[in-house]
């Protein structure tokens, strides 16, 4: 019974949280790559002004922070799953 409780209330929500964070991480990662390429293109342009450069840098930083947050969500979900698995593995054997 305790294993079922750990499975339903710890492991499955942890897997769901990991999946949701991973789902949102990959598009954000692609957006970060595009923002980085745009920043590099703007930075190497000979006719760039400071305003354009700062806007491109802010866009890159925004996506970088979002990727970091989603990555932390993935790691947190995996840690929750690990806690649940550890709980199941350390339950005392009820067969005596």
Secondary structure, DSSP 8 states (H G I E B T S, - for coil): -HHHHHIIIIIHHHHHHHHHHHHHHHHHHHHHHHHHHHHHHHHH-TT--HHHHHHHHHHHHHHHHHHHHHHHHHHHHHHHHHHHHHHHHTS-----
